[in-house]
Structure formats: structure tokens, C-alpha cells
Amino acid sequence: MLSTTLPALLHFGDQAQPAQRLAQALGVACAPIETRRFPDGETLLRLPVPLPPRVLLFCALGAPDARLVEVLLASRTAREHGVSHLTLVAPYLCYMRQDMAFRPGEAVSQRIVGGFLGGLFDAVLTVDPHLHRIDRLEQAVTGGAQAVALTAAAPIGAFIARTVPDAVLVGPDEESAQWVAAVAARAGRPFAVFTKTRHGDREVDVVAEGGAPVDGRPVVLVDDIASSGRTLAQAARVCLAAGASGVDAIVTHALCSAADLQALSAAGVARFWSSDALEHPSNAVPLAALLAAGLREHGLA
């Protein structure tokens, strides 16, 4: 049973390991939320009551449509049981890429989902959100919630410095420029940023345009997210054609499937790594210490 006075961290059962690592780093109690599915797909959810006034809800928002319903049910139920300050710890924050209507009638999901979460929680903390046409997370997470965006640049940079100390870092497209620059600064390595032309959700062209040369050097591709992995695969081909001695890749958020990983390997990516912001076979960079420090710094733990 949880203490009714000390802060606690709640999590869904399939995210127990990263949640427990964070709870240990924070020195707080940790408890699972019980869920089961009815035959029609609806969710039955039960919180470990009674609850303290301050609660952290850990939920990486992969498989986002189902997760958002679980978060809605959990947050409303927590309020009904006396939680006065509720923080969402979402190492991966979904629906951030659609930040404008590119065609008439399109939903601007970043604004809609950000407002939805901002209305449920007192604070939302995430890592490397996929923001491009806005500068700050609070422009997406509205409704009065405190919005905190951390970056995994330091732990990823340290991992690269240990693992591929002589690498040139490459951002596979212009959108990756902010991440590769930050990681390169932490790793103490030179970097380049490629340009990308997208021909659909899964077809892209990548072109090398300036930056550090890759000829004869090991390359590590760096990005915030890999969904299909097509951009990384094409960047790997470009690097190898330009004379790179080998290509690895690392991202904060890995959403790519087993088939996508095979396609990356076929394109010449020798090793693919990710942070544990989302559970994935490629996880190599733990974020518990980063999350704990960020929660403490912003008065959320």
C-alpha cells in the first residue's frame, strides 16, 4: 500500500521496468495501475488507492491512441481519489509532429493533444519532443500545465564518446540539426547535417551538403526519432557512397519495427541504438537519471 502523505509514482504494467528505475532514482514509492481489456476493446482501469496528494504518472506514449484513453481514465480517477498535484512523465510525447494543417481540413494534432494533456495534468515532462515550428513545449501543452522538455543530448553524447570516440556525427535531415548539434557538443565530435526531400510517408531522398567530411571516417547518424527508419537508411547509403568507413545510428525515440531494423541493416547501418524513452530492442541509453534530475529541478519530485 502506498503512503498517503509521500509522493508516489504510478505506471502501467507493461512499463514497469523504466518506471521502477525512475522511482529508484527519485527515492519514491512505485505502484502499477491495473488494466484489462473487455472483448469490445474498452479498458477497465483500477488505481492503487488510497493515493497521496502528489502523484507522478509514468507513461511513454507509444501506441498513442490506446495510451491516451488510459491516461484520461487514470488522471480523472486520481483526481477523484484526492490527488491535488498530478504530473505526467512521458519520456515519449505523441502527436507532436503535426504542428500545422498542411492541407485544408487536417487536424493540427499537436495543438489538440497538447491541450488535452495540459487540461488533465498540473505538469507534463517529456524528452526531446518533436517540435519544429514552435520554440517551446508550453506552446503545444496548453491549459495551464507546467510544460518541461528535457533533452537526451548529454547521455547520448556520452554514450557515443565511449562507444565510437572517433566518429563524425551526421544529422540525416534539416529537422535533425538541433539534435545532432547538441549531441556533437556533448560528445566533442564534428558533425554534418544532410538535406531531405520527402515523397510520401515512407519515401525520401537524402543529400549531403557540407559539414564535416565523412570520407574514411566512422559515422554515427543522430536523430530524435526513428519511425519507419527510411530517412536514416537513405542517409547511411549516402555516407557509405561518400567513403564512410562504417555507419551506426542512434535516436532518442525508436518506434521502428523489426522489418524496419532489417531495412536499416540492409542499407549499411551496422548498429542501431536508442534511449529507453520507449521500450525497444535497441535500447542502450538509460534516461532515469535525466528524468529524476529534471523532475527535481522543476519542483515536481
C-alpha angles and dihedrals in degrees: 000000000000123000112258091217108038122073116262138196121225125195142173116257098250091055096051098120100055090039092052091048089054093046090052091049090051096041093233133130117266129205136173127242111229115230137170135171125239116221090260091057098256118137128239110201132187127186123210097252142223095059133193121243093256119054135171115208111204113204127147102206102226113137081033105189094058092039094054091056090049090049091050093051094044096047095047092046091049090055090050088056096054105270106152099178118038124180125191112214103196110167086186115039113199131216096029098122098069097072098150140022106262091183131025112278098020117140114241092223096182091063095041098047092038090055091046093054093041089057093051101046139047089218138012120200123187142157126244098341114203097253123155115148095037128059104212137037092232088068088065102031101059135161097087099294120140105248119206123183116189125187128224091209094112099051092039091048091049090049092052092046089055098040106035104014095169097047130130109222119223130194106211095215143006092268090062093055096099093051099045091047092052094045092046090053090052093045094044091232135131118250146193133201122217128206124239135204114197120211096179140325093302106022123079141157118215124196129188111232116175131305127105113349117249100196109128093356133109111249131209115196111215128197140146097239141017113196106156094358092224095126092050091047093053091045089053091054091050092050093049091047088052090055104265111166091222141340131226127169136211132185138175094229122036114192097152121124129234088262090052090052089052089051090051090051091048089052090056104266102144097188130016120196136178141178118255092251083116123023107252137147088250096060110136106141117066117211103191094104092048092049093046092049091048093049091050094045092054096044095250099121 
